[in-house]
Amino acid sequence: SDASHVNISSGINAEYGEKLSAKQLWLLLAANLFVMVLLVVGGGQGPRPTNAMTRITKTCNDKYSSFENHTKPIDDDSCTDKVASIAVDDPTLIGNNIVFYVVLPTDMYPEIRMSRWFQWMIGLMQLRVRQDPRVSLSNTEPVVTFKAAIFGRSGAQDIWRPVHSMTPEDVHSRRVTCTVDPEYEVTDCSDFSLFELGSVYYAQYLINIQLPERDGFNRDVPRLDGIDITEIHQNGGFTKVWVAQKTVLFPLLLTATILFARQVKQCNSSPLLVTRVIQGLGVVNAIYNLPLEYISLFADVPHLRVWYDCCSGMFYAATAVLWLLFVGEHRMDLDQRNKFSNYWKEIMSISICCGIMFLFDIIERGLQTSDPFHSIWSTASGEKTAHMLLIVSAICASFYFLVLLYLMVRAVLSMSRKRASLVNVGRVRQMYYEGLITRFKLMVYGTVICGLITVVMFILININEMYYKWGRTEDQIQISSGFLVGMAGLWNLYVLNVLFLYAPTKAATTTEEYQTIEMSEVDVAKAPDALHALTKPAAD
């Protein structure tokens, strides 16, 4: 039977939300909006979420192939033959010996350092090329093959330490787009993803890059004038705002989830399907708000971003299942309730979508924890695989949202029909069911708003990540810190409200209220058809 009908008619396991009047619900909504405004305004006063800086690499003629053998890093101190300009006709320069290097954030001002509050760092590479008569420019999308390494140190006096494991056989490739004028002169080459670090543990980073010309590599790449490196990281000030919010929300959500679980345990009957999913959502959201960023201030934890991606995926999955069951279980024309088997198709689509996104994240970001230069987009086969995974997940997500919209329309229409049949029912019972319908619609509208904003946020973040991978930073969508903080606050407020409004309580319906509702059954004799139509789903 319907959870709401069973709860009140039995007088046992009702919900806290059933005790709130319409006025109290509107006051609760106003309080939530006030908190949301504070979060958005407060977050908007903070720094931008990310910051970018472009550096020009220096050039070294590595005659002894030190970098080729990975015996030592190449920087200003170790380079014995610095090259001011790469000349095409210089016979002393051999392509395999040229190493480009750059220090981040800068080696000119030692007081400027990277901070562990930055959390992550992304590097983009752009080739500065010139006209080269040896290279045919009929191919405007040449494949750039390179060897690269990242080193880190805590101060200017420390030695460089490798950030990742390296072998002489490590070779990476990217497809770059170059524009060509009518005279076959290269005017511009787009930047592309170079590396991604899951943590910023060191104060300075050294990047070494080599474009080998052996084994047929880089034959379609014109002569280089140099390389530009664009470094993007999360602002430390934004990280502090973000972590502070999680530090406050984690104990609140953990407490609310524990209280909800205790209320469920105290109930005499087995918990409803929606109740169990709400409890799971509270657990997942509490885990997501665990401020593990504090660990990155003391240790190098590149897997932290993968962990939060997995937590985000679990939260999306739990929220999607909750919305599905909440709408489905409130359909008044449903014969069988409280069964997962009623929703196996929709839950399977959610599982497939989340599984594909998890696999994609492990293939891309998971492997980057050991090799920051890895990218699934670097090869044609990898790019096709990535597109296939994203298309399949998009199809599953579209199927889910279409089914959710269908169930929502059916639930609203069935409740509208039931509301029309309440005309001849007793006043007390009529007010009770009117309250149920009002609370349901309020919850549905709140769910729709949260769902739309969540989908928009998910799309914007993934579009920006794809632009990072493709090197199209000029097409990025600017997202303010207030928007990000507000979205996180919205999700957490939504979970807190659900845990409060749908927490079961044994004493939610008093004996006097139960007797009052039962007295309204006298109206059955006056309107048997209407009451039979109203109570039939509950009896089923």
KOLFI-98697 format. One line per 2 residues: for each residue x negated, z negated, y of C-alpha. Coordinates in steps of 0.05 Angstrom, whole numbers, plus 5000, padded with zeros to 4 digits. Example, Ala and Ser with C-alpha at 12.3 -4.5 7.8 and 13.67 -1.06 7.14 Angstrom:
2
4754:4844:4910; 4727:4857:4979
end
This chain:
540
5000:5000:5000; 4981:5006:5074
4932:4953:5094; 4972:4933:5155
5038:4928:5117; 5007:4888:5061
4972:4840:5108; 5033:4818:5147
5086:4823:5093; 5046:4778:5047
5024:4730:5102; 4954:4724:5072
4898:4772:5093; 4916:4796:5162
4866:4817:5215; 4846:4787:5281
4868:4850:5317; 4939:4839:5295
4943:4776:5337; 4924:4811:5401
4978:4836:5447; 4975:4902:5484
4953:4865:5547; 4896:4831:5510
4875:4897:5480; 4872:4930:5548
4832:4871:5575; 4784:4880:5516
4778:4954:5532; 4764:4938:5606
4710:4888:5586; 4677:4941:5542
4678:4992:5598; 4647:4941:5646
4591:4927:5596; 4581:5002:5587
4575:5012:5662; 4523:4956:5666
4483:4987:5610; 4484:5057:5640
4468:5033:5711; 4415:4985:5687
4383:5037:5641; 4386:5089:5696
4343:5046:5740; 4287:5049:5690
4234:5103:5683; 4246:5170:5651
4247:5169:5575; 4187:5215:5568
4127:5238:5608; 4083:5300:5601
4011:5316:5622; 3973:5381:5615
3897:5382:5605; 3849:5441:5602
3802:5439:5543; 3727:5442:5548
3685:5489:5505; 3625:5473:5462
3580:5521:5424; 3573:5482:5359
3511:5516:5332; 3502:5466:5276
3574:5471:5252; 3584:5396:5257
3658:5404:5267; 3664:5455:5211
3637:5404:5162; 3676:5346:5194
3613:5305:5201; 3626:5282:5272
3673:5292:5331; 3655:5339:5387
3658:5309:5458; 3617:5309:5522
3565:5262:5491; 3556:5299:5425
3560:5371:5450; 3490:5398:5462
3510:5467:5486; 3569:5465:5534
3600:5533:5551; 3626:5542:5622
3658:5610:5608; 3670:5650:5545
3642:5720:5557; 3663:5777:5512
3595:5809:5509; 3554:5745:5501
3515:5754:5435; 3497:5680:5432
3570:5659:5422; 3597:5664:5352
3672:5653:5344; 3663:5606:5285
3619:5560:5326; 3664:5553:5386
3699:5485:5389; 3750:5468:5443
3757:5394:5458; 3796:5350:5505
3803:5275:5516; 3873:5245:5527
3894:5218:5575; 3829:5235:5612
3754:5224:5608; 3745:5226:5683
3778:5159:5697; 3764:5108:5642
3815:5059:5671; 3872:5107:5654
3890:5094:5582; 3944:5106:5532
3990:5048:5517; 4018:5025:5451
4085:5020:5486; 4085:5097:5486
4106:5093:5412; 4095:5167:5396
4058:5228:5423; 4070:5303:5416
4019:5357:5432; 4032:5429:5452
3979:5483:5455; 3977:5545:5499
3926:5600:5494; 3896:5628:5558
3877:5699:5538; 3848:5761:5571
3849:5835:5556; 3807:5850:5495
3793:5924:5477; 3776:5903:5406
3846:5877:5392; 3908:5921:5385
3966:5889:5423; 4021:5925:5385
4037:5859:5353; 4064:5813:5407
4073:5755:5358; 4004:5743:5329
3991:5688:5280; 3941:5637:5307
3899:5602:5253; 3861:5540:5272
3825:5479:5247; 3838:5415:5286
3825:5341:5284; 3846:5280:5324
3802:5220:5337; 3818:5155:5372
3781:5096:5404; 3801:5032:5438
3753:5039:5497; 3701:5085:5529
3644:5047:5495; 3674:5049:5425
3661:5103:5374; 3712:5156:5356
3750:5142:5292; 3791:5195:5254
3866:5185:5263; 3883:5224:5200
3849:5245:5135; 3810:5310:5140
3778:5359:5093; 3738:5423:5109
3794:5464:5077; 3847:5441:5126
3872:5503:5162; 3936:5509:5201
3973:5568:5230; 4026:5581:5284
4063:5643:5306; 4055:5652:5381
4095:5699:5427; 4055:5739:5478
4083:5784:5533; 4049:5850:5545
4052:5894:5607; 4054:5970:5604
3979:5975:5608; 3973:5930:5545
3947:5872:5584; 3967:5804:5559
4001:5766:5616; 4025:5705:5581
4027:5670:5513; 4078:5617:5499
4057:5547:5480; 4071:5520:5411
4072:5455:5374; 4003:5429:5357
4011:5357:5331; 4057:5297:5329
4034:5225:5323; 4083:5171:5301
4046:5116:5339; 3999:5110:5398
3950:5057:5373; 3887:5077:5410
3872:5077:5485; 3840:5146:5483
3847:5206:5438; 3799:5264:5426
3825:5331:5401; 3778:5383:5370
3804:5454:5358; 3769:5513:5326
3796:5583:5317; 3755:5613:5260
3744:5688:5256; 3725:5691:5183
3768:5711:5123; 3811:5755:5167
3835:5698:5211; 3856:5711:5283
3844:5786:5283; 3906:5798:5324
3890:5743:5374; 3858:5768:5439
3795:5739:5468; 3807:5669:5495
3791:5644:5564; 3809:5573:5542
3864:5528:5514; 3913:5484:5551
3939:5421:5517; 4005:5390:5540
4013:5318:5517; 4083:5287:5515
4097:5214:5502; 4152:5163:5510
4146:5123:5574; 4124:5051:5564
4174:5026:5614; 4232:5059:5577
4206:5031:5512; 4209:4960:5541
4281:4971:5564; 4299:4999:5496
4266:4943:5457; 4296:4890:5503
4366:4917:5488; 4353:4917:5414
4324:4846:5417; 4390:4822:5448
4436:4864:5404; 4403:4849:5337
4422:4775:5333; 4493:4790:5360
4506:4844:5307; 4474:4802:5252
4517:4742:5270; 4580:4785:5275
4565:4817:5207; 4553:4749:5174
4618:4721:5203; 4655:4783:5180
4627:4776:5109; 4645:4702:5108
4717:4718:5128; 4721:4770:5073
4695:4720:5022; 4746:4667:5043
4805:4714:5031; 4843:4704:4966
4852:4778:4950; 4799:4831:4940
4775:4865:5004; 4807:4930:5025
4768:4995:5023; 4764:5000:5099
4741:4927:5102; 4683:4940:5055
4661:5001:5094; 4664:4962:5160
4620:4908:5129; 4570:4961:5107
4570:4992:5176; 4554:4924:5206
4495:4915:5159; 4467:4985:5173
4474:4976:5248; 4440:4908:5246
4382:4939:5208; 4377:4996:5258
4373:4946:5316; 4317:4907:5283
4262:4912:5338; 4204:4934:5294
4171:4965:5355; 4137:4898:5365
4096:4912:5302; 4067:4975:5334
4037:4933:5389; 3990:4900:5338
3983:4952:5282; 3980:5027:5272
4047:5044:5240; 4058:5120:5241
4116:5114:5191; 4159:5076:5242
4192:5140:5269; 4210:5161:5198
4240:5092:5186; 4284:5097:5248
4305:5168:5230; 4328:5142:5162
4365:5084:5196; 4399:5133:5244
4420:5176:5185; 4449:5116:5149
4487:5096:5212; 4515:5166:5220
4536:5167:5147; 4569:5098:5150
4605:5115:5215; 4630:5181:5186
4656:5147:5123; 4690:5093:5165
4725:5144:5209; 4748:5183:5148
4776:5122:5112; 4805:5090:5175
4847:5152:5191; 4863:5168:5119
4886:5098:5101; 4932:5094:5162
4973:5154:5141; 5043:5128:5127
5059:5186:5080; 5001:5169:5032
5024:5149:4963; 4959:5119:4936
4912:5078:4979; 4848:5037:4974
4813:5088:4928; 4748:5124:4942
4770:5179:4895; 4821:5201:4947
4764:5223:4992; 4711:5248:4943
4707:5318:4974; 4696:5292:5045
4647:5238:5022; 4609:5291:4982
4602:5334:5045; 4576:5273:5083
4526:5259:5027; 4502:5331:5025
4493:5335:5100; 4455:5269:5104
4414:5286:5043; 4392:5352:5072
4374:5320:5139; 4334:5267:5102
4298:5320:5062; 4283:5359:5125
4257:5297:5160; 4211:5279:5102
4184:5351:5098; 4171:5353:5173
4159:5284:5202; 4144:5248:5137
4084:5293:5122; 4061:5287:5194
4044:5214:5182; 3984:5237:5141
3973:5305:5174; 3995:5307:5248
3985:5383:5251; 4034:5397:5195
4097:5436:5213; 4150:5467:5170
4159:5520:5224; 4087:5544:5219
4100:5595:5163; 4154:5647:5152
4177:5616:5086; 4178:5546:5117
4218:5572:5176; 4269:5604:5130
4274:5540:5089; 4285:5499:5152
4339:5547:5177; 4373:5546:5109
4374:5470:5106; 4401:5465:5177
4455:5518:5164; 4479:5483:5100
4482:5415:5135; 4519:5447:5194
4571:5476:5146; 4581:5409:5112
4587:5374:5179; 4638:5425:5203
4679:5417:5140; 4679:5341:5150
4702:5345:5222; 4756:5395:5206
4783:5349:5151; 4778:5289:5197
4817:5325:5251; 4869:5346:5200
4877:5275:5175; 4880:5248:5246
4936:5296:5265; 4975:5279:5202
4967:5205:5215; 4991:5210:5287
5050:5255:5267; 5071:5209:5210
5068:5149:5256; 5110:5186:5308
5163:5199:5255; 5161:5126:5234
5169:5105:5307; 5231:5148:5312
5260:5113:5251; 5252:5044:5283
5313:5052:5328; 5361:5015:5281
5310:4964:5255; 5310:4891:5279
5278:4877:5346; 5223:4832:5318
5203:4881:5264; 5207:4938:5313
5160:4903:5361; 5112:4888:5304
5108:4960:5281; 5104:4985:5352
5043:4940:5361; 5012:4968:5297
5022:5039:5321; 4995:5024:5390
4933:4990:5362; 4921:5047:5314
4926:5099:5369; 4880:5059:5414
4829:5055:5357; 4836:5129:5343
4825:5148:5416; 4764:5103:5419
4738:5134:5355; 4748:5204:5382
4710:5187:5446; 4653:5155:5408
4652:5212:5359; 4649:5266:5412
4595:5230:5451; 4555:5217:5387
4559:5291:5367; 4538:5313:5437
4480:5264:5437; 4458:5286:5367
4459:5359:5388; 4421:5348:5453
4366:5308:5419; 4357:5359:5363
4357:5417:5413; 4301:5383:5452
4262:5371:5387; 4269:5445:5368
4244:5465:5437; 4184:5420:5427
4169:5454:5360; 4178:5524:5390
4139:5507:5453; 4197:5524:5500
4190:5463:5544; 4220:5499:5603
4287:5504:5566; 4291:5430:5552
4354:5391:5570; 4337:5332:5614
4365:5267:5586; 4363:5206:5631
4344:5137:5607; 4412:5112:5629
4446:5161:5583; 4403:5141:5523
4412:5066:5536; 4486:5076:5548
4494:5114:5483; 4460:5059:5444
4503:5008:5478; 4566:5048:5463
4551:5051:5389; 4536:4977:5385
4598:4958:5425; 4639:5001:5379
4613:4966:5317; 4622:4897:5349
4694:4913:5367; 4709:4939:5297
4678:4877:5265; 4720:4833:5311
4787:4869:5308; 4786:4883:5234
4757:4817:5209; 4807:4790:5157
4834:4720:5168; 4874:4677:5121
4911:4643:5177; 4926:4703:5219
5001:4699:5206; 5033:4630:5212
5092:4607:5171; 5138:4611:5231
5117:4683:5246; 5124:4702:5173
5195:4673:5171; 5213:4708:5236
5191:4776:5208; 5227:4762:5143
5291:4745:5182; 5290:4815:5211
5306:4840:5141; 5379:4824:5158
5378:4891:5194; 5371:4926:5128
5445:4924:5117; 5456:4956:5185
5405:5011:5176; 5387:5020:5103
5363:5091:5109; 5316:5078:5167
5285:5016:5136; 5278:5049:5068
5240:5106:5102; 5196:5056:5137
5179:5011:5079; 5173:5063:5024
5098:5076:5034; 5085:5001:5033
5122:4993:4968; 5083:5050:4938
end
